[in-house]
Amino acid sequence: MNIQPPNFQANSLENYWMPFTANRDFKSDPRLVVKSEGVYCWDHKGGQIIDGSSGLFCVAAGHGRREIADAVHAALMTNDYTAPFGLGHPLAFSLAQKITEITPDPLNHIFFGNSGSEAIDTALKICMAYHRAKGEGQRTRFVSRERAYHGVNIGGVSLSGMVKNRETFSGVMPNVVCMRHTWDAENRFVRGQPENGAELAEDLQRFVETYGGSTIAACFVEPVAGSTGVLVPPIGYLERLREICDANGIVLVFDEVICGFGRLGTPFAAQAFGVTPDLMTMAKALTNGCQPMGAVAVSDEIHDTLMNASPDAAIEFFHGYTYSGHPAACAAGLATQQIYQDENLFQRAADLSGYFLDTIFDLEDLPVVTGIRGYGMLAGLDVALKDAPGKRGSQIQKKLFWNGLHIKFTGDAAIIAPPLVVEKAQIDDMCKILRDTLSEEAL
Ligand SMILES: Cc1ncc(COP(=O)(O)O)c(C=O)c1O
């Protein structure tokens, strides 16, 4: 592979304020990706890197998919932009219809935004509008969970259970309460769903008993808590949340931004765990990461309630983005869904999961590894704390990169999620780099 080093000087890096990045540290030793294809990327020095986290859990079909690029090009050349308020274009309707072929019934309505964070804000507002339309505007409390990540807009930060993501920001939504997280020391090396921990869902019941079920609007959970290091729901946990929500008129929202589109071997986590929420947020692999896009799948009941609550010919929901259902994003989404279907990638993920998890769990013997969890093609691996939380994680992340592997870390947890097109030999290569790099860590 002939990689041309980019023409940059150290001070030319100053103008870009990088997101969720230690800017000063990065700019002193930049790690630039200049090309990507399949499960690989190449850095600016010409090194080949396995993309062990599908970018940021986006690139399920692998990098450099020409079908998607061609579809985006064609969309832009045909109809580059249509105002989405009060006008439509065919691709948005086609993509919504395509997505509902794989969402569980009755989640048959799709609202588009541009990211996971916007999907979360949209879902919060749908919950508020729904209860108000039903005459239950007193439902103002939202339930989330410790260690939750729901993006970075004020709505998502309000629901956040990760201290660093919220302690700086004072203007968040009031009336959010967090259930306990489902991490348990006993389950440190449990593969799949832990057998113990379903009783943690009773936290929601306690909120019902403390605040009154009729004051709670919605309960938001990531079915598998992803960014915090892959916490797989205990057996029976999601089912119990569903029961409590049903008994109390609470909307159950699954944030499927990471889990969606085959990551767990099914279209969505809802199908993997056999629990259907009322709303589902999605983004990332919706377009294989090729265009920014997020969406909310909405149940018939919520959608129809909002439609029927408004006078004829009136706007039913005062919400939307300039780029909701952008033609380029819709084209990318349609081409992506076609690839998933043609290559049977969700089933491929299910079939490959056993091998993937076996290989990751083989790292259990390394002294620095303090926990491994996983489901489908998603695994979390904890490394022992050194000096301060996150310090070792970020050092290992950098070493891995120069050793040829990109892995997303949150603090001291690695989140491993290769593209679903990965081959077994590439999983072996990935785990060899992990083993070699982690073996160098002194305790
Ligand atoms: C579960 C979950 N929700 C929401 C988001 C936010 O998505 P975005 O970064 O596209 O705004 C993420 C991002 O990682 C996520 O993992």
Ligand as a Chemical Component Dictionary entry (heavy atoms), coordinates in Angstrom:
data_LIG
# 
_chem_comp.id                   LIG 
_chem_comp.type                 NON-POLYMER 
_chem_comp.pdbx_formal_charge   0 
_chem_comp.three_letter_code    LIG 
# 
loop_
_chem_comp_atom.comp_id 
_chem_comp_atom.atom_id 
_chem_comp_atom.alt_atom_id 
_chem_comp_atom.type_symbol 
_chem_comp_atom.charge 
_chem_comp_atom.model_Cartn_x 
_chem_comp_atom.model_Cartn_y 
_chem_comp_atom.model_Cartn_z 
_chem_comp_atom.pdbx_ordinal 
LIG C1 C1 C 0 -25.439 4.261  23.420 1  
LIG C2 C2 C 0 -25.069 5.546  22.768 2  
LIG N1 N1 N 0 -25.974 6.520  22.657 3  
LIG C3 C3 C 0 -25.695 7.687  22.062 4  
LIG C4 C4 C 0 -24.447 7.924  21.535 5  
LIG C5 C5 C 0 -24.149 9.245  20.900 6  
LIG O1 O1 O 0 -24.004 9.116  19.540 7  
LIG P1 P1 P 0 -23.297 10.299 18.702 8  
LIG O2 O2 O 0 -21.870 10.317 19.106 9  
LIG O3 O3 O 0 -23.532 9.894  17.272 10 
LIG O4 O4 O 0 -23.998 11.559 19.044 11 
LIG C6 C6 C 0 -23.483 6.925  21.612 12 
LIG C7 C7 C 0 -22.128 7.145  21.055 13 
LIG O5 O5 O 0 -21.210 6.372  21.250 14 
LIG C8 C8 C 0 -23.778 5.724  22.262 15 
LIG O6 O6 O 0 -22.878 4.750  22.391 16 
# 
loop_
_chem_comp_bond.comp_id 
_chem_comp_bond.atom_id_1 
_chem_comp_bond.atom_id_2 
_chem_comp_bond.value_order 
_chem_comp_bond.pdbx_ordinal 
LIG C1 C2 SING 1  
LIG C2 N1 SING 2  
LIG C2 C8 DOUB 3  
LIG N1 C3 DOUB 4  
LIG C3 C4 SING 5  
LIG C4 C5 SING 6  
LIG C4 C6 DOUB 7  
LIG C5 O1 SING 8  
LIG O1 P1 SING 9  
LIG P1 O2 DOUB 10 
LIG P1 O3 SING 11 
LIG P1 O4 SING 12 
LIG C6 C7 SING 13 
LIG C6 C8 SING 14 
LIG C7 O5 DOUB 15 
LIG C8 O6 SING 16 
# 
